[in-house]
Structures are given as C-alpha cells and as structure tokens.
C-alpha cells in the first residue's frame, strides 16, 4: 500500500526538528522512506491489519521508537490490537464518552512547560466510580493521548503529567486495580508517545499500594519517571519543575484560563479524525476469508488449521484448549480475531 502524501507537510518547529535529529535519529530526507518501509513491513507480516497510510500517523510510531522499524512495527501492532480487543474501543470517539469528558477528570494544559513538553493533568478523585467503569477511564486516557500527539512537536518533545489525588479513596483504587495492567500497557508499549515525567500530588494514604501495583505493570524505565510530592504545599515544587507560565493557578502557575474547557474542546475537535480511524485496524473479513476458503476435510483438521494460523501470528494468543468447529463458525469474529477472553467462553 502506498503512502498518502497529498496533505503531508512537516509541521515541526526548528527547535523540535533539531531535537528529533539529535534524539530520535530523524532525517528529513528519509522520514517518508521510513514510513513506506513501515507500511510495507506491516503488509507482509501483519496483512490482517488495515493500516492508516498517512505519514502523520506512521511518524508517531517511528519517532517514539527512534526510527527503529522493528520496534515501531511492534508498537503499531499492539496499538491496533488494543483498539480491537478492548470493550468499546472499536467505535471509540469523543462523542462516545462525552458525559465522562464533561466530568473533567483529565485534560491537557494549553501551554507547554519550560522544557517544551506537553502537560497532561488528572484528577482521579473526581472519577464517579458508581457511574463509570474502569474501562471508561482507559478510553479517556487513550483519547487524551490521541489529542496530544496530533501536534507533531509533542511527538518529539514528549509529555509530562500531573496527577492530583485529592479525594481519592480506597474505592477508586480497587476499581483501578481492574485496569492497572492495561493502563500500564497503554503508556508502555501500546501508544506512540514519549512519557517523560509523571508527578503525583496530594497522595492518598494508599499511595504505596498504588506504586507497588504500577511496578508490576510498567517497565523500570517508565517507573523511574514517577515522582510523588508528599507535602501539601506542592505548588512551589511544581513551578520549579514545570515553570509558572504553563501551570494553572490551582497548580501554582499564573494561567487563569479555564484549562479544562480548553482541553475538552480539543477532544471534541478530534471527533472527525477518530471517526476516520474507524476504517483502519484488524480486518475480520481477512481472517474469515483465510479460514473459510477451504472447508474440506474433518472438523479436526479445520480446527488444526485455525490453531496453525493463530500460532503463526503475533496478534493471537491464549486460544482455549478446546474450540469446536461450530463455535468458530458461529463466533469467528470473537474467537479468532481477538485474543479470546475467558469471560466470553
């Protein structure tokens, strides 16, 4: 599949272009060549995935993985796998979680910090655990990241985050446990973003348990970027780390704009883009065609063919030990395309 080149024009500022060359091995003369190589590699190794051929999309993965094609391809596969496997991700758009967005649990600050990074803010204590499931929090995080990396400069600078744990309870923690591994995977292997720093303020008494949990689902490299400010007077420290120009008043800065409203508008502006992305991803029709093109032979040989197909693919794992031909024929989208979940059997 060829790249879509009609509307690509690099929007990196001079500062981030130099940073991309220095830190990410990016060469303006060959960046599009690398995009095509990545697209070609996916067509050969992962033909079941329909990949967005826009360089603006592919460069996210190349930059995150410093233009290492193998690592970029691995992340691209993981990205599309999460979009297929997770409940509600197949049609994930801002409008699909509008009520959650209006809760203002998380957002993106309008101004970059003194290091040039984009800054995300989260308020886990505002999460209404009676109204929203943990998976909804994963959706929100996914869309916030999508919004952030729409800016090519952020693809290079990376992001930092501030989590204000005021009003966070044991109930929040117990709900979070159910998606902790997925959140860890999102930031450390799935989503093409450079996570540079994460600060936690107003930590709850169970912060030790939260950190212990995170160490089981994130790499040491990512965990080394988590920091906790235990003092209730955290604003001076945040200003020292991020600079006062990017921080809102409630975090010690001098920005008195309604930053959450600005962030929500950014999310809603993402609607058309996310709708467009729905046509890309794992193709059930491709898998179905490869499985059903020859149904001759016994049921046993048919099932064995399916096991072989799955064993040969990076995307499929944990198939149940016993799956009948009828189960596969009647539930092929569920049983074959995704890594089958225990609760679906």
Secondary structure, DSSP 8 states (H G I E B T S, - for coil): ---B-TT------HHHHHHHHHHH---TTTHHHHHHHHHHHHHHH-TTEE---BHHHHHHHHHHTTT-HHHHHHHHHHHHHHHHHSTT-TT--GGGGHHHHTT--EEE-SS--TTS-EEEEE-GGG--TTTS-HHHHHHHHHHHHHHHHTSHHHHHH-EEEEEE-TT--HHHHHHHHTTHHHHHHIIIIIS---EEEEEEES--TTHHHHHHHHHTTS-HHHHTTEEEE-SS--HHHHHHHH-TTTSBGGGTSSB-S-HHHHHHHHHHTTHHHHHHHTT-EE-HHHHHHHHHS---S-HHHHHHHHHHHHHT-SS-----S---HHHHHHSHIIIIIS---GGG-
